[in-house]
Structures are given as C-alpha cells and as structure tokens.
Amino acid sequence: MSEVSLPLLGFAAWSGSGKTTLLTKVIALLKEKGLRVGVIKHSHHHFDIDQPGKDSYALREAGSAQVIIASRQRLASIIELPEARPDPQLQDALSMIQVNRLDIILVEGFKDENIAKIEIHRKELDRPYLYPHDKQVIALVEDHPEPGTTPTGMPHLDLNKPAQIAEFIEQWLSNVQKESK
C-alpha cells in the first residue's frame, strides 16, 4: 500500500465519534514518552489553513498552484488541487511527509485504506461497527467498553482512558519495529 518506511496506524470511525479529540490526547501522551508523531487527517470539507489578509492567502488566491510558508518555527505547504477531483488517497498525503523526522504516522479517517486501524465506536451514534468486516482493525475503542477483548479476541479499550490507548499504541509500535528487523 504505502512506500513510506514508517508504521502507519489509522483511527477509523463514523463522523462525530471523537477521533480528533482522542488523537489530541493520545499524541500528547506519546510525545511525553519521546515519540515523534506525524498525523494525516482526511477531510470531506473545503478548508483553508491560511487566512484572508495574510500574504500566503493572497499569493494562493492570485493563482499560485503551490505556496510554501517558511519560518524558524515551522514549514507549511499549500497545494491547490483541481476542483473536479475525487477524494485524495492516503498515498497523496504520505508523499508529502518527512519520514526522517518521525517515528510513527497516525492517520485520521481514510477508513477504507489497507492499513492497521483502531476503531472508535460511540454507542449513542447507533452506527454499525467497522470490524469484523474490516480485517485491518486491530483494536476497538469504545465509550462503553467491556473489559478485555471482543468476541474475536481483539483488544477492547476505553475511550475515556487515553493513557490506555497510548500504551496500546506503544506496544503495537514496538511489535511492528521488531517484525521489520
């Protein structure tokens, strides 16, 4: 699937499940443990990362197909895509990542991609599970967890315990790194 040499771990769920909220907590915990985490987030919506009145916005609006903003603290790349384009594939975003600066890439969304995933499920949304149909789901995170594992033996984690989820990711990453040696 990916030509990226780093482990990819997806967070897949229906809209409104709390993927971003959970990821912000988990990323902070992983960073505390010394991991360098990158994130690729899928969006179904039109978005801007620059704002009207800023030079980068004016340059993009003038017709530049790519704008790179560089400062001492960060680099940002904005690439304009043609209007009549299907949703991007994960590989499109992966091609932009600087793997030498990261230990792991967490992927929010892109639930149809063939990568290992943690499924987030909220009972109140009354939506079907992605597993067992998605064989790439390696753990289930719920707001109403049953202790232990799912009937298929998959780890069952508590959405309200981000430290538990970060620990699971660390263990998974360690196993992936051992397997790749």
Secondary structure, DSSP 8 states (H G I E B T S, - for coil): ----SS-EEEEE--TTS-HHHHHHHHHHHHHHTT--EEEEE--SS---SS-TTSHHHHHHHTT-SEEEEE-SS-EEEEE---SS-----HHHHHTT--GGG-SEEEEES-TTSSS-EEEEE-GGG----STTT-TTEEEEEESS--SSB-TTS-BEEETT-HHHHHHHHHHHHHHHHHHT-
